[in-house]
Amino acid sequence: MIEISIKEFIRTGEFGPVKLGMNKNEVVSLIGEPESDNDMGKTGSILLYAWYELFFDHEHVLKSIQNDNYRPDDPESYEFSNAKFRIDSWILNSDRTQTIESVENLLNIEGIDCEKQFYYDRYVLRAKSGVIVDFSDEENERGIKWLVGVRYWP
């Protein structure tokens, strides 16, 4: 069984053995059939493995990977396994107190180069790989702009 590490995804932009530029058949042969294959018409399609979304263009080439539906109180938003792989969700876990500062600290401890950037009207962490660790632009009841997920849209 393949383990796909969110830590390594942030570090490298690679989703385990899956890399941008692969075709859909290659991806499915590596990590198995998705829970859903959504046709988006002329723009392409999305394979869903729980909330891990792999976006393909109209020529079936992988263009981006994301999970922007992370909710710490819902393990189904960050945990996933099938017969071929399982997710090591790392920072996508049940911790409800993660802030941009605490996640930035964890990334630094792990030697993952990142910088805080303004991105679509909010602050995010962009790793040197290009992967974005995304946070809400709104605050929750504790004043925390919560972690919403990871995305790689180069």
C-alpha positions in Angstrom: 0.0 0.0 0.0 1.2 3.5 -0.9 1.2 6.2 1.8 0.6 9.7 0.5 2.0 12.2 2.9 0.5 15.7 3.1 3.8 16.8 4.5 5.6 15.6 1.4 2.9 17.0 -0.8 3.5 20.4 0.7 7.3 19.9 0.4 7.4 18.6 -3.2 4.0 19.2 -4.9 3.8 15.5 -5.5 0.8 13.5 -4.3 2.7 10.3 -3.5 3.6 8.8 -6.9 1.2 11.2 -8.7 2.7 14.2 -10.4 1.1 17.0 -12.4 1.3 16.3 -16.1 0.3 12.7 -15.8 -2.7 11.5 -17.7 -5.9 10.3 -16.0 -5.3 6.6 -16.8 -1.8 6.7 -15.2 -3.2 8.3 -12.1 -6.0 5.7 -11.7 -3.5 2.9 -12.3 -1.3 4.2 -9.5 -3.9 5.1 -6.8 -7.0 3.2 -7.8 -10.5 4.1 -8.9 -11.9 7.4 -7.5 -15.0 7.6 -5.4 -16.2 10.0 -8.2 -15.2 11.1 -11.7 -16.9 14.3 -12.4 -17.1 15.6 -16.0 -16.9 19.4 -16.2 -17.5 19.6 -19.9 -15.0 21.6 -22.0 -12.9 22.4 -18.9 -12.1 18.8 -18.0 -12.9 16.6 -15.1 -12.2 16.0 -11.4 -11.4 12.7 -9.7 -12.5 12.7 -6.1 -10.8 10.5 -3.4 -12.9 11.7 -0.3 -12.2 15.5 -0.5 -8.9 15.1 -2.3 -9.6 16.6 -5.8 -7.5 15.9 -8.8 -8.3 18.2 -11.7 -7.7 17.2 -15.3 -7.9 19.3 -18.4 -10.0 18.4 -21.5 -7.0 16.3 -22.7 -7.0 14.2 -19.5 -3.8 15.8 -18.2 -3.5 16.4 -14.4 -3.3 20.1 -13.8 -3.9 20.5 -10.0 -4.5 18.8 -6.7 -6.3 20.1 -3.7 -8.3 19.5 -0.6 -10.0 22.7 0.3 -12.8 21.1 2.3 -10.8 20.3 5.5 -12.8 20.4 8.7 -11.1 19.3 11.9 -14.3 17.9 13.3 -15.0 15.7 10.2 -12.3 13.0 9.7 -13.9 12.2 6.3 -12.7 15.6 5.1 -9.0 14.6 5.5 -8.7 10.9 6.1 -8.8 8.5 3.1 -7.7 5.0 2.1 -8.5 2.5 -0.6 -6.9 -0.7 -1.7 -4.0 1.1 -3.2 -3.2 4.1 -0.9 -3.8 5.8 2.3 -3.4 9.5 3.3 -1.1 10.5 6.1 -3.0 13.7 6.8 -0.3 15.3 9.1 -1.6 18.9 9.7 -5.0 18.0 8.4 -6.2 16.4 11.6 -8.6 17.0 14.5 -6.7 20.0 15.9 -9.1 22.9 15.9 -6.6 25.6 17.0 -4.3 25.7 14.1 -3.4 29.2 13.0 -1.3 30.4 10.1 1.5 31.1 12.6 1.3 27.6 14.2 1.3 25.9 10.8 4.1 28.1 9.6 6.1 27.1 12.7 5.4 23.4 12.0 6.6 23.8 8.4 9.8 25.5 9.5 10.5 22.7 12.0 10.1 20.2 9.2 12.5 22.2 7.0 9.8 23.2 4.5 10.5 26.6 3.1 7.4 28.8 2.9 6.4 32.3 3.1 3.2 34.1 4.1 1.5 35.7 1.0 -1.6 37.6 0.2 -3.7 35.3 -2.0 -7.2 36.0 -3.2 -8.0 38.5 -0.4 -6.5 36.4 2.4 -3.1 35.3 3.8 -1.8 31.8 3.0 1.4 30.0 3.3 3.1 29.2 0.0 5.7 26.5 0.1 8.8 26.7 -2.1 7.2 23.8 -4.1 4.3 26.1 -5.0 1.8 24.3 -2.8 -0.5 26.6 -0.9 -1.6 26.0 2.7 -4.9 27.8 2.7 -6.7 29.6 5.5 -10.1 31.2 5.7 -10.5 34.9 5.3 -13.1 34.8 8.1 -12.5 34.3 11.8 -14.3 31.6 13.8 -15.8 32.1 17.3 -12.3 32.0 18.8 -10.9 34.6 16.5 -8.9 32.1 14.4 -8.8 32.2 10.7 -9.0 28.4 10.3 -7.0 26.1 8.1 -9.2 25.1 5.1 -6.7 22.9 3.2 -3.9 22.5 0.8 -3.8 23.2 -3.0 -1.4 23.0 -5.8 -2.5 25.1 -8.8 0.8 26.1 -10.5 
